[in-house]
């Protein structure tokens, strides 16, 4: 079977890339190993903060319009606390924006994207289907599925997540650096209203975030040592609520557990390049970032947006897997990826550190930045992209 582009991975980033190429004139194949089954029962503990820039991208894809907006929470302000009385506050009002970001569930965003791509005339879906072999030839790439079917295309896109099979097959599998931290996530109902404010607390051994959700709920992301993660997962719902409320200084009052906690290991992955002849990587297949800034999926959406623009601008006769063309995408993404990975890595190392001198420096930095209105506005505007 012959295609122009094969996308391996139908998660948020892979599906958004497919949707953004709806009117490209390219023939697409999407290969996804997990059966697409969506349940509306309960809340999803996997929550993302989506920047206004990426909301516009999802609108262009045609998926944002399908969202249940009663499950989407705009964030109008964010308060960041050091491990003393230092504080940094961002406000949408200060930069003349309606909101800083939008908080919503992975499952509902995924469903909206899949509803969008299932309407595409230029897309052939292979689901569930698993990959067995990948050959990057001079004129085309050949992807062999476990059932023996062979798919050929000018370009293969790896959108298959942080443990990317495509990345490994292409020989681009640099070893990620573990942070020796786990991210623990869960959703809670709050006694006090959050008023659309997100909170974050830095301490020498952890980073705690409260992300507001509709219906007076919030989603917690707590980056902690592995042994603390194991301890939190073993707690009763009542004891977990008590610990999370205390760690957040009872800012939202008493908490009630809505979704059971889960955890994942945190790491950083930097690749020198995210393309090869006939191959491009997007999303977590291309980079892994600490979640303290909530920018992992936003980086991935910007990958998809840039790759789609590169392919759309290539000209009707140009090979979409041409290495010189793909290098344009690679160069266009390097600054954004490097900046985000470097910033989050530096912040993690600065704040998750017991050194008393660094403690003084980081807290003074928070307080100083909070009083520098131009600097705050610059940081807030960058977060809108």
C-alpha positions in Angstrom: 0.0 0.0 0.0 1.4 3.3 -1.1 1.1 6.6 0.8 2.7 10.0 0.9 3.0 10.1 4.7 2.8 7.4 7.4 2.2 8.7 10.9 3.0 6.1 13.6 1.1 6.9 16.8 -2.4 8.3 17.1 -2.1 10.2 20.4 -2.7 13.9 20.7 0.3 15.0 18.6 0.0 12.3 15.9 -3.7 12.9 15.5 -3.3 16.7 15.4 -0.7 16.3 12.6 -3.1 14.1 10.6 -5.9 16.6 11.1 -3.7 19.6 10.1 -2.9 17.8 6.8 -6.6 17.3 5.9 -6.5 19.7 2.9 -2.9 19.0 1.9 -3.6 16.7 -1.0 -1.2 14.2 0.6 -2.4 10.6 1.2 -1.9 9.7 4.8 -1.8 6.5 6.8 -2.1 6.5 10.6 -0.9 3.5 12.5 -2.1 3.1 16.2 -1.6 0.1 18.4 -4.2 0.9 21.0 -7.9 0.3 20.2 -9.7 3.7 20.2 -12.3 3.4 22.9 -13.5 6.5 24.8 -15.5 6.5 28.0 -17.3 9.5 29.4 -17.6 7.9 32.8 -15.7 9.9 35.5 -12.8 12.3 35.1 -9.4 11.5 33.5 -6.4 12.0 35.8 -4.2 12.9 32.7 -4.7 16.6 32.5 -3.0 19.1 30.1 -2.6 22.8 30.1 -3.0 24.0 26.5 -1.7 27.4 25.5 -3.9 29.8 23.5 -1.5 29.5 20.5 -2.2 25.7 20.5 -5.9 26.2 20.9 -5.8 28.2 17.7 -3.9 25.3 16.1 -6.6 22.8 17.3 -9.3 25.1 15.9 -7.5 25.1 12.6 -7.5 21.3 12.8 -11.2 21.3 13.4 -11.1 19.5 16.8 -11.4 22.3 19.4 -14.9 23.1 18.1 -15.8 19.5 19.1 -14.7 19.9 22.8 -17.2 19.8 25.6 -16.5 23.3 26.9 -18.1 22.5 30.3 -15.1 20.3 30.9 -12.6 23.0 29.9 -11.2 25.4 32.6 -9.6 28.7 31.5 -6.7 29.8 33.8 -6.7 33.5 34.5 -3.7 33.7 36.9 -0.9 31.6 38.3 0.8 31.9 41.7 4.3 30.4 42.1 5.8 30.1 45.6 9.4 29.5 46.7 10.3 27.6 49.9 10.1 30.8 52.0 7.7 33.8 51.6 8.8 34.5 48.0 6.1 34.6 45.4 5.7 35.2 41.6 2.3 35.9 40.2 1.2 36.0 36.6 -2.1 37.5 35.5 -3.8 37.4 32.1 -5.2 40.8 32.9 -1.7 42.3 33.2 -0.9 41.3 29.6 -4.3 42.1 28.1 -5.2 38.5 27.4 -8.5 36.7 28.3 -6.6 33.7 29.8 -3.1 32.3 30.3 -4.0 28.7 29.4 -6.8 26.1 29.3 -6.9 23.0 31.5 -8.6 19.9 30.0 -8.6 16.1 30.1 -6.5 14.0 27.8 -9.3 11.6 27.0 -11.8 14.3 25.8 -9.1 16.1 23.7 -8.1 12.8 22.2 -11.7 11.9 21.4 -12.3 15.3 19.7 -9.2 14.8 17.5 -10.2 11.2 16.5 -13.7 12.4 15.6 -12.0 14.9 13.4 -9.6 12.6 11.6 -12.2 9.9 11.0 -14.0 12.3 8.7 -10.9 12.7 6.5 -11.0 11.5 2.9 -7.2 11.5 2.6 -6.5 9.3 5.7 -6.4 5.5 6.0 -6.5 4.3 9.6 -4.7 1.1 10.7 -6.1 0.5 14.2 -5.3 -1.6 16.2 -2.1 -2.4 14.3 1.5 -2.9 15.6 4.7 -2.2 13.8 7.3 -5.0 13.1 10.0 -3.5 10.9 11.0 -0.2 9.4 13.3 0.3 6.4 14.3 3.8 5.4 15.2 3.4 1.7 16.6 6.0 -0.7 13.3 6.6 -2.5 10.8 5.5 0.1 10.3 4.1 3.5 8.7 0.7 4.1 6.8 0.0 7.3 5.9 -3.7 7.9 3.1 -4.4 10.4 3.0 -7.5 12.6 0.3 -9.0 10.5 2.6 -8.9 7.4 1.1 -5.9 5.6 3.6 -3.5 4.1 3.0 0.2 3.9 5.3 2.4 1.7 5.6 6.2 1.9 7.9 9.0 1.1 7.9 10.1 4.8 7.4 8.3 8.1 6.6 10.4 11.2 7.3 9.0 14.6 4.6 10.2 17.0 4.6 7.2 19.2 5.6 8.7 22.5 8.5 8.8 24.9 9.5 5.2 24.4 9.2 5.6 20.6 9.7 2.4 18.6 10.2 4.5 15.4 13.0 6.5 17.1 14.8 3.2 18.1 14.4 1.7 14.6 15.9 4.8 13.1 19.0 4.6 15.3 18.2 7.9 17.0 17.6 6.5 20.5 19.8 8.7 22.7 19.6 7.6 26.3 17.3 9.8 28.4 18.6 11.2 31.6 16.4 10.3 34.6 15.5 13.0 37.1 15.2 10.6 40.0 11.7 12.0 40.5 8.2 10.6 39.8 5.2 12.7 38.8 2.1 11.8 40.9 -1.2 12.9 39.5 -4.8 12.8 40.8 -7.9 15.0 40.7 -9.6 16.4 43.8 -12.8 18.3 44.7 -12.0 21.4 46.7 -13.7 23.0 49.6 -12.8 26.5 48.5 -13.2 27.9 44.9 -10.0 28.1 42.9 -11.3 31.1 40.8 -9.4 30.0 37.8 -6.0 30.3 39.5 -3.2 27.7 39.1 -0.7 27.3 42.0 2.8 25.9 42.2 5.0 25.3 45.2 8.8 24.6 45.0 10.6 22.9 47.8 14.1 21.3 48.0 12.8 17.8 47.2 9.5 18.3 45.3 7.4 20.6 43.0 3.6 20.6 43.7 1.1 22.1 41.2 -2.6 22.6 41.6 -4.3 23.0 38.2 -7.9 24.3 38.3 -10.7 22.2 36.8 -14.4 22.9 36.3 -17.0 22.1 39.0 -14.7 23.3 41.8 -12.1 20.7 41.2 -8.4 20.7 40.7 -5.8 18.4 39.2 -2.6 17.8 41.2 0.8 17.2 39.7 3.4 16.4 42.4 7.0 15.8 41.3 8.6 13.9 44.2 11.4 11.4 45.0 10.5 7.8 43.9 10.2 6.6 47.5 7.8 9.5 48.3 5.8 8.5 45.1 5.5 4.9 46.4 4.3 6.2 49.7 1.7 8.5 48.3 0.2 5.7 46.1 -0.2 3.5 49.2 -2.1 6.1 51.2 -5.8 5.8 51.9 -7.9 8.5 50.0 -8.4 10.4 53.3 -4.7 10.4 54.1 -3.7 11.4 50.6 -6.1 14.3 50.6 -4.7 15.4 54.0 -1.1 15.3 52.7 -1.9 17.1 49.4 -3.9 19.8 51.3 -1.1 20.4 53.8 1.5 20.5 51.1 -0.5 23.2 49.4 -0.9 25.1 52.7 -4.7 24.5 52.6 -5.0 27.1 49.9 -8.2 25.3 48.6 -9.3 24.0 51.9 -10.2 20.4 52.5 -9.9 18.1 49.5 -11.9 15.1 48.4 -10.3 12.5 46.0 -12.0 12.2 42.6 -9.6 10.0 40.7 -7.1 7.5 42.2 -3.5 8.6 42.1 -1.0 7.3 39.5 2.6 8.1 38.8 5.3 8.1 36.0 9.0 8.5 36.0 10.4 11.9 35.0 13.3 12.3 32.6 14.8 14.6 30.1 15.6 13.6 26.5 17.5 15.8 24.1 18.2 14.7 20.5 20.8 16.5 18.3 18.4 16.3 15.4 14.7 15.2 15.0 14.9 14.2 11.3 16.6 11.7 9.0 16.1 11.1 5.3 12.5 9.8 5.1 11.8 10.3 8.8 10.7 13.0 11.2 9.9 12.9 14.9 7.2 14.8 16.8 6.0 15.1 20.4 7.5 12.9 23.1 9.2 10.8 20.5 11.4 13.9 19.7 11.9 15.2 23.3 11.1 14.6 27.0 10.7 17.5 29.3 10.1 18.0 33.0 6.4 18.7 33.6 7.0 21.7 36.0 6.0 24.2 33.2 3.2 22.0 31.8 4.7 22.4 28.3 5.3 18.8 27.1 2.2 18.5 25.0 2.4 22.1 23.9 5.9 21.5 22.5 4.4 18.5 20.6 1.6 20.5 19.1 4.1 23.1 17.9 6.1 20.2 16.3 3.0 19.1 14.5 2.1 22.6 13.5 5.6 23.3 12.1 5.9 20.0 10.3 2.5 20.5 8.7 3.5 24.0 7.6 6.7 22.6 6.1 4.9 20.0 4.1 2.2 22.3 2.9 4.8 24.8 1.7 6.9 22.3 -0.1 5.4 22.7 -3.6 3.4 20.1 -5.5 6.4 18.4 -7.1 8.7 18.2 -4.1 9.2 14.9 -2.3 7.8 15.2 1.2 10.5 12.9 2.6 13.4 14.9 1.0 16.1 15.4 3.7 16.7 19.1 2.8 13.0 19.8 3.3 12.9 17.9 6.6 16.0 19.8 7.8 13.9 23.0 7.5 11.5 21.5 10.0 14.4 20.4 12.2 16.0 23.9 12.2 12.7 25.6 12.9 12.0 23.5 16.0 15.5 23.5 17.6 15.3 26.9 19.3 11.9 26.2 20.9 12.8 22.7 22.1 16.3 23.7 23.4 14.9 26.7 25.2 12.1 24.7 26.9 14.3 21.8 27.9 17.1 24.0 29.2 14.8 26.3 31.2 12.8 23.5 32.8 16.0 21.5 33.6 17.6 24.6 35.1 14.5 25.4 37.2 14.3 21.8 38.5 18.0 21.8 39.5 17.8 25.2 41.0 14.7 24.6 43.2 15.1 20.9 44.0 18.3 21.6 45.8 19.1 21.8 49.5 22.1 24.1 49.1 21.4 27.2 51.4 23.1 29.6 49.0 21.0 28.4 46.0 17.9 28.6 48.3 18.6 32.3 48.9 19.3 33.0 45.2 16.2 31.3 43.9 13.8 32.9 46.4 15.4 36.4 45.8 15.0 35.7 42.1 11.3 34.9 42.5 10.7 38.1 44.5 12.7 40.3 42.2 10.9 39.0 39.1 7.6 39.6 40.7 8.4 43.3 41.0 9.7 43.6 37.5 6.5 44.1 35.5 8.2 44.0 32.0 10.0 40.7 32.8 6.8 39.2 34.1 4.9 40.3 31.0 7.6 38.8 28.7 7.4 35.5 30.5 3.6 35.4 30.5 3.4 36.3 26.8 5.9 33.5 25.9 3.6 31.1 27.7 0.7 32.0 25.4 2.5 30.7 22.2 
